[in-house]
Amino acid sequence: MRVYVAGPYTKGDVAQNVRNAIDAGDELFSRGHTPYIPHLTHFWHMIHPRPWEDWLKIDTEWIPLCDAVLRLEGESAGADMEVKLALTLGIPVYYSIEGLK
């Protein structure tokens, strides 16, 4: 499945949040899924900063193309919006990798 990884980015330690998302994506890939990790735009943003709304626009374009969303733990207004969009589109949301089929 194509799995969108949604989780905290700016709340807490950004570096750790990016690491957590990459770790989740790596685990998904190891289990045969194809992850989309929006946190990787962190590196793009370091070179060419853009407003938060630009990154959210990119993210909301990818969600409809995914088969599922994995919501990582932690407070995140952006991830909550991504979950809401997924549910509106009928895309299942999982809260653990183990829950994915």
C-alpha positions in Angstrom: 0.0 0.0 0.0 1.0 3.6 -0.5 1.1 5.0 3.0 1.2 8.7 3.9 3.1 9.3 7.2 1.4 12.0 9.2 2.9 13.3 12.4 4.4 16.2 14.4 6.9 18.4 12.7 7.3 21.7 14.5 5.9 20.8 17.9 8.8 19.5 20.0 12.2 18.7 18.6 12.0 19.1 14.8 15.1 16.8 14.2 13.6 14.0 16.4 10.2 14.4 14.6 11.8 14.1 11.2 13.8 11.1 12.5 10.6 9.5 13.8 8.8 9.9 10.5 11.8 8.5 8.5 12.0 5.5 10.9 8.3 4.9 10.4 8.7 5.1 6.7 11.6 2.8 6.7 9.6 0.2 8.7 6.7 0.5 6.3 9.0 0.0 3.4 10.6 -3.1 5.1 7.1 -4.5 5.4 6.4 -4.1 1.7 4.6 -0.7 1.7 5.5 2.4 -0.2 5.7 5.3 2.2 5.3 9.0 1.5 7.2 10.9 4.2 6.2 14.6 4.0 8.8 15.3 6.7 11.5 15.0 4.1 10.6 18.4 2.8 12.4 19.6 5.9 15.6 19.4 3.9 14.1 21.2 0.9 12.9 23.9 3.4 16.4 24.3 4.7 17.7 25.3 1.3 14.6 27.1 -0.1 12.3 28.1 2.8 8.6 28.4 2.1 5.5 29.3 4.2 3.8 26.4 6.1 0.8 26.8 3.7 3.0 25.8 0.7 4.1 22.6 2.4 0.5 21.8 3.4 -0.7 22.3 -0.2 1.8 19.7 -1.4 0.8 17.3 1.4 -2.9 17.6 0.6 -2.2 16.8 -3.0 -0.5 13.5 -2.0 -3.0 12.3 0.5 -5.7 11.4 -2.1 -3.1 9.3 -4.0 -2.4 7.1 -0.9 -4.2 4.0 0.2 -3.8 4.7 3.9 -2.5 7.3 6.4 -0.3 6.4 9.3 -0.8 8.9 12.2 2.3 9.1 14.4 1.9 10.0 18.1 2.2 13.6 19.2 0.4 17.0 18.9 0.2 18.3 15.4 -2.4 20.6 13.8 -1.1 19.7 10.4 -1.2 16.0 10.9 -4.7 16.4 12.4 -5.8 18.2 9.2 -4.2 15.4 7.1 -6.1 12.8 9.1 -9.4 14.7 8.6 -8.8 15.0 4.9 -8.0 11.3 4.6 -11.2 10.3 6.5 -13.3 12.7 4.4 -11.9 10.9 1.3 -12.6 7.5 2.8 -8.9 6.7 3.2 -8.2 4.6 6.3 -6.1 6.0 9.1 -3.9 3.8 11.2 -2.3 4.7 14.5 0.3 1.9 14.5 2.3 0.2 11.8 1.2 -3.2 13.2 -2.4 -2.2 12.4 -1.7 -1.9 8.7 -2.5 -5.0 6.7 
